[in-house]
Amino acid sequence: MATFVYRITPYDPTRRDVACCGGTAVPYDTREQVSAACVAAAAGFALDDGADHLVIDNPMPEGFFSFSNRLAWRGHGLAGLFPPDLSGYHDGAHVPLGTGLGLLRAMLLREGAWCRLHAESGFFLHVGERDDIYVGGTRPFAEAAARARRLGLFVESVERSPYDTALDETGDQPAADGAFWTELHCLVAEHGGALLEERYVANAYRWHRLTSSSQISAARKALAPRARLAVWPDLTEDIEAVRDAVLRSERLALLVEQAPDSSFRQVRVAEPWMGRTDAAHLQIKAGPGCRAALVPMEPAERRPLLAGVLPDADGVVRARWRTNRTPADERRTFLGSLRDGDVVTGTVASGLDDVGVHVNLDHEWGHGLGFLRVPEMSWEHFESVDDVAPIGRRIRAEVLHVDWQWERVSLSVKALQPDLWRHFVDTHRAGDVVTGTVAHSVPFGVFVRLAPGVEGLVHIENPVHIENPVHLTESADLGPGGSERTVVAGDEVLVTLLDVDLESRRIRLSLGSRTDGAGPEPT
């Protein structure tokens, strides 16, 4: 255990409210600059220790901070550090200091990868949940700490790292030794085939369908060092049975598919909609040579036929795969507690142009999980998102859908508000004459507000050019039967309802009262 441990952070420890809001108390403009300062500080500690190589411990290509599919867009931060097949990125791998610092940068940028790094001298580097770095060794690092402070970072001595290996929960880790492979040969011979799961790093999988002794031998030679292995029943060609299992499933599971060319595809989260056959794009492919299976993800539900961890060349199992719950596990548990129709509260955190806003839900693990789209903000017309959902506003919303693959909760504020449109339609019909207020003009007509949140359009048969209808500075000349009338925003007008379409939420109007008995105008 290291004697001297330091916590390095870009946040002022006396202002934890800043960290909780995602801000930084140091004068950097971008996350890249913050991570660069942290990496430079960590490099100073490593050089003072004399460490020129680091050992990778409990690596993940994704999954410590988030299980979201968007992490895959940037290669989990491992591109350029390791080959595409990630050879060399495994538990116990020795990497140069430069590669270790590259891993540190990827972790700070939340690109997906996570691991612990240590040297034989006892030096270590750990990355925490809020950009905290824990550095330790068997000697004090006064000069390195001073350099880190000059970079604008905060450095404090702590008793231990929260990711100390002594705090690991590891569970049962039997060796995938000779007895394991003998039993696997017997299973394949008895059942005609089996599915071998290779977790070469945490939360990442390779799959091997084994139907003969030669395939078992070939797969064994290709396994990554210290991989965790699990043997499951063989894939099935009964795709309908797999679809039924997905539809019935109430737990997250891996959907594993094998194509006719023997290539594998996996979907980390198998949701019930993936089993539907009426979807435009079928999620489970069927046809000659197609096979599939559903493999449990939750530890309590994982009951493989065989399981084991690959020992090192001398037969000793040195990998200690931690089973501690990660921030990603906690987020997934929170997502699993939400149901469509639930009511949640939160704070608007950031906007995405005219698409919607991100919402920090009121939960320890709800940071950035909510998303409120523009159409779900209000029943009433509004000119700007800032009018109804500015950053910092507290909101109360209904859960529309939980998207597991993107770790996003779709929200609706207007679902908790009365539908003024439906009330208006229920109390009015075509031919009614009502009083309204001119709301705003467009090149093809004028919108009239008939009730709060309800507007209809008076169409202009011969459109006029309106330079700036948004600012309501122009007028439009309207009039049935050839008589003209000039209206501007704010005018009260008498209008006749020509047509009411609840499905498309459109009302067509004419200016004035229609007393000719002609009824609604043709569309």
HUJOUR-V178512 format. One record per residue. RES is the residue in three letters. PHI is phi in whole degrees, -180 to 180 (none if undefined). Layout:
# HUJOUR-V178512
res:RES phi:PHI
res:RES phi:PHI
This chain:
# HUJOUR-V178512
res:MET phi:none
res:ALA phi:-68
res:THR phi:-85
res:PHE phi:-116
res:VAL phi:-128
res:TYR phi:-126
res:ARG phi:-109
res:ILE phi:-113
res:THR phi:-149
res:PRO phi:-80
res:TYR phi:-98
res:ASP phi:-72
res:PRO phi:-59
res:THR phi:-84
res:ARG phi:-129
res:ARG phi:-66
res:ASP phi:-64
res:VAL phi:-65
res:ALA phi:-64
res:CYS phi:-65
res:CYS phi:-87
res:GLY phi:89
res:GLY phi:-87
res:THR phi:-127
res:ALA phi:-89
res:VAL phi:-103
res:PRO phi:-80
res:TYR phi:-120
res:ASP phi:-88
res:THR phi:-134
res:ARG phi:-63
res:GLU phi:-60
res:GLN phi:-69
res:VAL phi:-64
res:SER phi:-65
res:ALA phi:-62
res:ALA phi:-65
res:CYS phi:-66
res:VAL phi:-65
res:ALA phi:-62
res:ALA phi:-64
res:ALA phi:-63
res:ALA phi:-61
res:GLY phi:-62
res:PHE phi:-65
res:ALA phi:-63
res:LEU phi:-67
res:ASP phi:-65
res:ASP phi:-78
res:GLY phi:87
res:ALA phi:-80
res:ASP phi:-110
res:HIS phi:-136
res:LEU phi:-129
res:VAL phi:-109
res:ILE phi:-83
res:ASP phi:-130
res:ASN phi:51
res:PRO phi:-75
res:MET phi:-134
res:PRO phi:-82
res:GLU phi:-163
res:GLY phi:118
res:PHE phi:-74
res:PHE phi:-96
res:SER phi:-160
res:PHE phi:-99
res:SER phi:-61
res:ASN phi:-66
res:ARG phi:-66
res:LEU phi:-63
res:ALA phi:-70
res:TRP phi:-62
res:ARG phi:-111
res:GLY phi:67
res:HIS phi:64
res:GLY phi:84
res:LEU phi:-95
res:ALA phi:-62
res:GLY phi:90
res:LEU phi:-96
res:PHE phi:-139
res:PRO phi:-61
res:PRO phi:-56
res:ASP phi:-84
res:LEU phi:63
res:SER phi:-63
res:GLY phi:94
res:TYR phi:-107
res:HIS phi:-152
res:ASP phi:-62
res:GLY phi:88
res:ALA phi:-70
res:HIS phi:-95
res:VAL phi:-130
res:PRO phi:-62
res:LEU phi:-57
res:GLY phi:-60
res:THR phi:-66
res:GLY phi:-61
res:LEU phi:-70
res:GLY phi:-65
res:LEU phi:-64
res:LEU phi:-60
res:ARG phi:-62
res:ALA phi:-61
res:MET phi:-68
res:LEU phi:-67
res:LEU phi:-84
res:ARG phi:58
res:GLU phi:-86
res:GLY phi:126
res:ALA phi:-67
res:TRP phi:-153
res:CYS phi:-164
res:ARG phi:-102
res:LEU phi:-126
res:HIS phi:-148
res:ALA phi:-118
res:GLU phi:-64
res:SER phi:-73
res:GLY phi:106
res:PHE phi:-67
res:PHE phi:-148
res:LEU phi:-133
res:HIS phi:-129
res:VAL phi:-112
res:GLY phi:-101
res:GLU phi:-75
res:ARG phi:-114
res:ASP phi:66
res:ASP phi:-77
res:ILE phi:-114
res:TYR phi:-111
res:VAL phi:-122
res:GLY phi:-152
res:GLY phi:-173
res:THR phi:-94
res:ARG phi:-139
res:PRO phi:-72
res:PHE phi:-124
res:ALA phi:-61
res:GLU phi:-68
res:ALA phi:-64
res:ALA phi:-64
res:ALA phi:-65
res:ARG phi:-64
res:ALA phi:-63
res:ARG phi:-66
res:ARG phi:-67
res:LEU phi:-78
res:GLY phi:96
res:LEU phi:-95
res:PHE phi:-103
res:VAL phi:-126
res:GLU phi:-141
res:SER phi:-79
res:VAL phi:-131
res:GLU phi:-70
res:ARG phi:-162
res:SER phi:-80
res:PRO phi:-68
res:TYR phi:-112
res:ASP phi:-57
res:THR phi:-61
res:ALA phi:-69
res:LEU phi:-95
res:ASP phi:-69
res:GLU phi:-104
res:THR phi:-115
res:GLY phi:69
res:ASP phi:-80
res:GLN phi:-130
res:PRO phi:-67
res:ALA phi:-81
res:ALA phi:-84
res:ASP phi:-100
res:GLY phi:-59
res:ALA phi:-64
res:PHE phi:-60
res:TRP phi:-71
res:THR phi:-63
res:GLU phi:-67
res:LEU phi:-64
res:HIS phi:-58
res:CYS phi:-67
res:LEU phi:-63
res:VAL phi:-65
res:ALA phi:-65
res:GLU phi:-77
res:HIS phi:-104
res:GLY phi:86
res:GLY phi:172
res:ALA phi:-156
res:LEU phi:-109
res:LEU phi:-99
res:GLU phi:-95
res:GLU phi:-114
res:ARG phi:-94
res:TYR phi:-75
res:VAL phi:-141
res:ALA phi:-62
res:ASN phi:64
res:ALA phi:-137
res:TYR phi:-132
res:ARG phi:-124
res:TRP phi:-124
res:HIS phi:-136
res:ARG phi:-91
res:LEU phi:-114
res:THR phi:-127
res:SER phi:-153
res:SER phi:-63
res:SER phi:-66
res:GLN phi:-68
res:ILE phi:-63
res:SER phi:-64
res:ALA phi:-65
res:ALA phi:-65
res:ARG phi:-62
res:LYS phi:-70
res:ALA phi:-92
res:LEU phi:-70
res:ALA phi:-74
res:PRO phi:-58
res:ARG phi:61
res:ALA phi:-68
res:ARG phi:-95
res:LEU phi:-115
res:ALA phi:-144
res:VAL phi:-112
res:TRP phi:-121
res:PRO phi:-57
res:ASP phi:-60
res:LEU phi:-59
res:THR phi:-118
res:GLU phi:-88
res:ASP phi:-82
res:ILE phi:-64
res:GLU phi:-63
res:ALA phi:-65
res:VAL phi:-67
res:ARG phi:-61
res:ASP phi:-62
res:ALA phi:-65
res:VAL phi:-66
res:LEU phi:-63
res:ARG phi:-83
res:SER phi:-66
res:GLU phi:-111
res:ARG phi:-123
res:LEU phi:-71
res:ALA phi:-151
res:LEU phi:-85
res:LEU phi:-94
res:VAL phi:-107
res:GLU phi:-125
res:GLN phi:-120
res:ALA phi:-82
res:PRO phi:-58
res:ASP phi:-86
res:SER phi:78
res:SER phi:-76
res:PHE phi:-109
res:ARG phi:-136
res:GLN phi:-129
res:VAL phi:-115
res:ARG phi:-61
res:VAL phi:-115
res:ALA phi:-96
res:GLU phi:-93
res:PRO phi:-55
res:TRP phi:-65
res:MET phi:-69
res:GLY phi:-90
res:ARG phi:-70
res:THR phi:-102
res:ASP phi:-97
res:ALA phi:-77
res:ALA phi:-64
res:HIS phi:-123
res:LEU phi:-65
res:GLN phi:-86
res:ILE phi:-116
res:LYS phi:-76
res:ALA phi:-121
res:GLY phi:142
res:PRO phi:-58
res:GLY phi:85
res:CYS phi:-87
res:ARG phi:-134
res:ALA phi:-156
res:ALA phi:-159
res:LEU phi:-113
res:VAL phi:-112
res:PRO phi:-61
res:MET phi:-105
res:GLU phi:-68
res:PRO phi:-52
res:ALA phi:-68
res:GLU phi:-103
res:ARG phi:-84
res:ARG phi:-128
res:PRO phi:-70
res:LEU phi:-69
res:LEU phi:-144
res:ALA phi:-153
res:GLY phi:-177
res:VAL phi:-113
res:LEU phi:-64
res:PRO phi:-77
res:ASP phi:-72
res:ALA phi:-59
res:ASP phi:-87
res:GLY phi:89
res:VAL phi:-96
res:VAL phi:-83
res:ARG phi:-105
res:ALA phi:-67
res:ARG phi:-120
res:TRP phi:-69
res:ARG phi:-73
res:THR phi:-111
res:ASN phi:-57
res:ARG phi:-70
res:THR phi:-97
res:PRO phi:-55
res:ALA phi:-65
res:ASP phi:-63
res:GLU phi:-66
res:ARG phi:-62
res:ARG phi:-65
res:THR phi:-63
res:PHE phi:-64
res:LEU phi:-60
res:GLY phi:-68
res:SER phi:-83
res:LEU phi:-91
res:ARG phi:-128
res:ASP phi:-56
res:GLY phi:99
res:ASP phi:-63
res:VAL phi:-105
res:VAL phi:-128
res:THR phi:-124
res:GLY phi:-177
res:THR phi:-126
res:VAL phi:-64
res:ALA phi:-103
res:SER phi:-161
res:GLY phi:-110
res:LEU phi:-129
res:ASP phi:50
res:ASP phi:-100
res:VAL phi:-86
res:GLY phi:170
res:VAL phi:-134
res:HIS phi:-85
res:VAL phi:-127
res:ASN phi:-84
res:LEU phi:-74
res:ASP phi:-78
res:HIS phi:-159
res:GLU phi:-54
res:TRP phi:-112
res:GLY phi:-96
res:HIS phi:-63
res:GLY phi:72
res:LEU phi:-82
res:GLY phi:-85
res:PHE phi:-139
res:LEU phi:-112
res:ARG phi:-80
res:VAL phi:-55
res:PRO phi:-63
res:GLU phi:-101
res:MET phi:-84
res:SER phi:-165
res:TRP phi:-75
res:GLU phi:-85
res:HIS phi:-71
res:PHE phi:-142
res:GLU phi:-84
res:SER phi:-140
res:VAL phi:-59
res:ASP phi:-63
res:ASP phi:-74
res:VAL phi:-120
res:ALA phi:-143
res:PRO phi:-71
res:ILE phi:-60
res:GLY phi:98
res:ARG phi:-75
res:ARG phi:-80
res:ILE phi:-132
res:ARG phi:-124
res:ALA phi:-144
res:GLU phi:-100
res:VAL phi:-78
res:LEU phi:-89
res:HIS phi:-164
res:VAL phi:-106
res:ASP phi:-95
res:TRP phi:-71
res:GLN phi:-68
res:TRP phi:-105
res:GLU phi:50
res:ARG phi:-138
res:VAL phi:-109
res:SER phi:-76
res:LEU phi:-118
res:SER phi:-142
res:VAL phi:-81
res:LYS phi:-70
res:ALA phi:-64
res:LEU phi:-95
res:GLN phi:-105
res:PRO phi:-64
res:ASP phi:-81
res:LEU phi:-66
res:TRP phi:-62
res:ARG phi:-62
res:HIS phi:-61
res:PHE phi:-65
res:VAL phi:-65
res:ASP phi:-68
res:THR phi:-111
res:HIS phi:-138
res:ARG phi:-146
res:ALA phi:-58
res:GLY phi:102
res:ASP phi:-66
res:VAL phi:-107
res:VAL phi:-134
res:THR phi:-101
res:GLY phi:-138
res:THR phi:-120
res:VAL phi:-62
res:ALA phi:-93
res:HIS phi:-164
res:SER phi:-113
res:VAL phi:-133
res:PRO phi:-57
res:PHE phi:-105
res:GLY phi:162
res:VAL phi:-132
res:PHE phi:-90
res:VAL phi:-116
res:ARG phi:-83
res:LEU phi:-94
res:ALA phi:-163
res:PRO phi:-53
res:GLY phi:81
res:VAL phi:-126
res:GLU phi:-131
res:GLY phi:-128
res:LEU phi:-112
res:VAL phi:-95
res:HIS phi:-82
res:ILE phi:-96
res:GLU phi:-67
res:ASN phi:-116
res:PRO phi:-55
res:VAL phi:-109
res:HIS phi:-80
res:ILE phi:-116
res:GLU phi:-69
res:ASN phi:-141
res:PRO phi:-66
res:VAL phi:-64
res:HIS phi:-86
res:LEU phi:58
res:THR phi:-97
res:GLU phi:-107
res:SER phi:-119
res:ALA phi:-130
res:ASP phi:-93
res:LEU phi:-127
res:GLY phi:170
res:PRO phi:-75
res:GLY phi:69
res:GLY phi:95
res:SER phi:-78
res:GLU phi:-101
res:ARG phi:-146
res:THR phi:-98
res:VAL phi:-125
res:VAL phi:-132
res:ALA phi:-56
res:GLY phi:101
res:ASP phi:-68
res:GLU phi:-89
res:VAL phi:-134
res:LEU phi:-97
res:VAL phi:-133
res:THR phi:-112
res:LEU phi:-78
res:LEU phi:-90
res:ASP phi:-156
res:VAL phi:-124
res:ASP phi:-119
res:LEU phi:-69
res:GLU phi:-62
res:SER phi:-93
res:ARG phi:55
res:ARG phi:-131
res:ILE phi:-125
res:ARG phi:-102
res:LEU phi:-124
res:SER phi:-126
res:LEU phi:-79
res:GLY phi:92
res:SER phi:-100
res:ARG phi:-87
res:THR phi:-114
res:ASP phi:-88
res:GLY phi:71
res:ALA phi:-78
res:GLY phi:78
res:PRO phi:-61
res:GLU phi:-71
res:PRO phi:-66
res:THR phi:-73
